[in-house]
Amino acid sequence: FDGTEEDVRRAWLTMTFPGQELSALLAEIPPGFDGATASHHGEEIAFVLEGTVICTIDGAALHLGVADSVHLRSAVRHSWSNPADKPARILWVGTDQVFAPMHEARPAADRPGSGRGQPADDPLPDDSPTAAAAVRYSSASAT
């Protein structure tokens, strides 16, 4: 792990280069963590490697365990929490540079997004599915 933001430890799995579209990181979310609601450009996928987390998307709470994943359009308001007493580890991949060090490494003019916690300039179009339908969720334990 090479850094921490909002008590979430992270390890970068990607590099920064001109034209970069994707970023990936391994995030360790501490017990009791309750993150701020965010809305930003792009889309993101999270895959739970260890522990449990709750991803709240447009007010709907998704309880995720090991081998569960979620894919969402980042313009939909979302947040993360870890209600458990053990850390959770998530593989996170997204098209927006969400965390500060990546924002600093990439010139603002080259960034497609406005950053974590900022209102998005790419709201869901009028003819798009509802925010809930913009989410893909899989559960290894679902029957």
ABEGO torsion letter per residue (X at the ends): XABBBGGBBBBBABBBBBGBABBBBBBBBBBGBBBBBBBBBEBBBBBBABEBBBBBBGGBBBBBBBGBBBBBBAABBBBBBBABABBBBBBBBBABBABAAAAAABBAAABABAEBGBBBABBBBAABBBAAAABBBBBAABX
